[in-house]
């Protein structure tokens, strides 16, 4: 897999909450974004594939629920 460019500390905004991520621009277009395991771990992410949602912890320690449409 070829990485064309890295964008450091890119703000991912979900409602009122901002999470910084390093984005790796890849040479294929199958995904909108790929968040690495280190980013998911840093934000205590819980990925529920059956419910199609992701839960993240905010800086304040509150759980943020992201729903897939």
The 8 nearest C-alpha neighbors of each residue, nearest first, counted from 0:
[[1, 2, 25, 26, 27, 3, 24, 23],
 [0, 2, 26, 25, 3, 24, 27, 4],
 [3, 1, 25, 24, 4, 23, 26, 0],
 [2, 4, 24, 25, 1, 26, 5, 23],
 [5, 3, 24, 2, 23, 6, 25, 22],
 [6, 4, 23, 22, 24, 7, 21, 3],
 [5, 7, 22, 21, 9, 23, 4, 8],
 [8, 6, 21, 9, 5, 22, 20, 19],
 [9, 7, 19, 20, 21, 10, 6, 22],
 [8, 10, 20, 19, 7, 21, 6, 11],
 [11, 9, 19, 18, 17, 12, 8, 20],
 [10, 12, 18, 17, 19, 9, 13, 20],
 [13, 11, 17, 16, 10, 14, 18, 15],
 [14, 12, 16, 15, 17, 11, 65, 18],
 [13, 15, 16, 12, 17, 63, 11, 65],
 [14, 16, 13, 17, 12, 57, 18, 63],
 [17, 15, 13, 14, 12, 18, 57, 11],
 [16, 18, 12, 11, 10, 13, 19, 15],
 [17, 19, 11, 10, 12, 20, 16, 13],
 [20, 18, 10, 8, 9, 11, 17, 21],
 [21, 19, 8, 9, 22, 10, 18, 7],
 [20, 22, 7, 8, 6, 9, 23, 5],
 [23, 21, 6, 5, 20, 24, 7, 9],
 [22, 24, 5, 4, 25, 2, 6, 21],
 [25, 23, 4, 3, 2, 5, 22, 26],
 [26, 24, 2, 27, 3, 1, 23, 0],
 [25, 27, 1, 3, 2, 24, 28, 0],
 [28, 26, 25, 29, 30, 24, 1, 0],
 [27, 29, 30, 26, 31, 25, 32, 24],
 [28, 30, 27, 31, 32, 25, 26, 33],
 [31, 29, 32, 28, 33, 27, 25, 24],
 [30, 32, 29, 33, 28, 24, 34, 27],
 [33, 31, 30, 34, 22, 23, 24, 29],
 [32, 34, 35, 30, 31, 22, 23, 24],
 [35, 33, 38, 32, 36, 39, 22, 20],
 [34, 36, 38, 37, 33, 39, 40, 21],
 [35, 37, 39, 38, 40, 34, 41, 44],
 [36, 38, 40, 35, 39, 41, 34, 42],
 [39, 37, 41, 40, 35, 36, 34, 42],
 [40, 38, 44, 36, 42, 37, 41, 43],
 [39, 41, 43, 37, 42, 38, 36, 44],
 [42, 40, 38, 39, 43, 37, 44, 36],
 [41, 43, 39, 40, 44, 56, 55, 38],
 [44, 42, 40, 41, 55, 56, 39, 45],
 [45, 43, 55, 39, 42, 54, 40, 46],
 [44, 46, 54, 53, 47, 43, 55, 39],
 [45, 47, 53, 48, 52, 44, 54, 51],
 [48, 46, 52, 50, 49, 51, 53, 45],
 [47, 49, 51, 50, 46, 52, 53, 45],
 [48, 50, 51, 47, 52, 46, 53, 67],
 [49, 51, 47, 52, 48, 66, 67, 53],
 [52, 50, 48, 49, 67, 47, 66, 53],
 [51, 53, 66, 47, 50, 65, 67, 46],
 [52, 54, 46, 65, 45, 64, 47, 55],
 [53, 55, 64, 45, 44, 63, 65, 62],
 [56, 54, 44, 63, 42, 62, 43, 57],
 [55, 57, 62, 42, 61, 60, 43, 63],
 [56, 58, 60, 59, 61, 62, 55, 63],
 [57, 59, 60, 56, 61, 42, 16, 18],
 [58, 60, 57, 61, 56, 62, 16, 63],
 [61, 59, 57, 58, 56, 62, 55, 63],
 [62, 60, 57, 56, 59, 63, 58, 55],
 [63, 61, 56, 55, 57, 54, 64, 60],
 [62, 64, 55, 54, 56, 61, 65, 57],
 [65, 63, 54, 53, 66, 62, 55, 52],
 [66, 64, 53, 52, 54, 63, 67, 55],
 [67, 65, 52, 68, 64, 51, 53, 50],
 [66, 68, 51, 52, 65, 53, 50, 48],
 [67, 66, 51, 52, 65, 50, 53, 48]]
